[in-house]
Amino acid sequence: MTFDAFPYAQPLHGLVGGLLIGLAAAMMLLGAGRIAGVSGITARATGLGKGDMSPSSAWGFLAGLPIGAAVVAVLLGLAPARFAEWPVLVVAGLLVGFGTRMGSGCTSGHGVCGVSRFSARSIVATVTFIAAGVITVALIGALS
């Protein structure tokens, strides 16, 4: 089964990716006693966040995200990712950073770790993320 809009995104890839994210989050919680929220780990890496995770551990975690993705892409022979131009990426990054601060966490913290712990705040945040995504896709589809 393929999706014409996303020729490289097969359902099996999403399932395996989701399982690996859940496994990584469980390992982080059980092994290190920490929630695997990327915004909190980024704050710790930059010295802006609280917690007992060392900045070097936080930087190691953050570095592993793109390195791990690159290793999997090479092993599976996937096409290289294409990104938007730098100004778009900078604006998008700033908006995401603002949103994670305003929402007290990111999608990985709320959606994967918070929902699995039945956190009411995380459930509301995750429903909001999904609704915003649905609305965005609908708007882009209507404007295309």
N, C-alpha and C positions, 0 to 999 in steps of 0.2 A: 504494500500500500504506500503510495507516495502522495504528497501534497504539492500541487502545481506551483503555489505561491512560494513554497519553501522546499526546493528540490533536494536539499541535503539534510533536511530535518525529518527523519523517519520516526514513527512512533516508538520503535525499539530504542532509538538513541535517547529519546526523552525519558523512557522508563529506566534505562540503565543509568542515565545522568541523575535522575531523581533519587534512585536507590543509593548511588554513591554519595550524593549530597546528604541524604539522611544518615548514612553510615558514618560519614565524616563528622556530622553534628553530634551523633551519639558518642563517637569516640572522644570528641573534644569534651563533652559534658561528663562522661564517665571517667575518662583518663585524666583530664586536667581540672575538672570541676568548673568549667567555664561555658557560657553560651557562645556559640560560633556565629555571633553577629558581626558581620564585616565592618559595619560603621563603628562599633565599639572597639574592635581590634585596631582599626585605622586610627581612632582617637588615641588609643594607648601608644601606637607606634610613633605618633607625632607629639606625644607628651601632653595632649589636650584632654585625655580621658583618665578616669580613675580606675583603680584595680591593681592587682598584684602581678599581672602579666608583665614581664620585662619588655622594654622596647625592642630588644633584639629578637625575642620570640615572636612578637607581633609582626615585625618586619619579615621574619622567616615565613610566617603564615601567609602574609600578603604576597610575598614573592612566589610562593607555591601555587597561587591561584593561576596566573598566566602561564607559568612554567608547566604545571600539570596539564593545562589545556593544550599547550603546544606539543607536549609529549604524546598525548592521546591522538591529536590530529596527525602527527607524523606516523605513529604506529598504525592508525587506521587508514592512512593515505587520503585524508580529507583535504579539500581545497582550502587554500589560505583564506583567512577572514578578510573581508573588506570593511573598511571603516569610513565614516564621514570625514569631512575636512576638519583640521585642527580647531578652527573657531567654533564649529558646531560641537565638537567634543568637549571643549572647555566650558561652553555655556551649559551643556547637558550635565557635565560633572558638577558644576556649581549648583545647578537646580537640584540635582540628586542629593548633594551634600546638605543643602538647605532643608530639603524635605525630610531627610533622615534625622536631622536635629529637631525639626518641628514635630515629627512623628515619634520621637524618642526611640529610634531604631530603624533598621533597614529591613528589606524584604526577607533576607536570610535570617535575621534575628527574630522577627515577628512571625513570618510565614512558616519557617521550618522548626525553629526552636520554641517559639511562644505558643503556637497553636498545638504542638505536640504536648505541651504542659498544661493545656486548657486555660491559658491566660486570656481573660476577657478582653483586656486591652489589645493583645496581639490578634485576637480573632476580629475585633472591630477594625484594626489597622489592615489586616490582610483582606478583608472584604472591601475596604476602601481602595486598596491597591488594585484588586481585580476589577472593581467597578470602573476605576479610572482607566485601566487598560482597555476594557470593553468599549468605553465611550471614545477613547482615542482612536481605536481601530475603526469604529463606526464612522467617526468624523473624517478620518483619512480616506476611508472607502467612499464616502459620499462626495468628497472633494476631488477624487481621482477620476 
